């Protein structure tokens, strides 16, 4: 391999390749020549050398932690159908089809009530309870988090 293989221009090209493909590291070997590039800070540990412990932050200087979100209050005789994953909520399989579940519909545990799209995969979400839909809590096309309430169901 020639000495030009790992010149600055070539290294810059490799760095751009890493950025454009979201690679964290790349290693190239050719004969006896080798180059390894890594993106991001990675601690380097040297055996036998003790590391200093980081100083504890002052309690007065610590920023206030945001209040933990509280679960919505569930009225008596109702339950929530919550999102089992992070993704995008869809009430129907396509814009021109009726929603899987709407206010007034009766659901069973196996009834599909919506789709959650995560990483380009559409996941059918089942009611997992029996009752009547009394409120749709998620907006069509909105991003939902794990545990986000989707529907309120009157049970019993």
Secondary structure, 3 states (H helix, E strand, C coil): CCHHHHCHHHHHHHHHHHHHCCCCEEEEEECCEEEEEECCCCCCCCCCCCCCCCCCCCCCCCCCCCCCCCCCCCCCCEEEEECCCCEEEECCCCCCCCCCCCCCCEECCCCEEEEEEECCEEEEEECCCCEEEEEECCCCCCEECCCCEEEEEECC
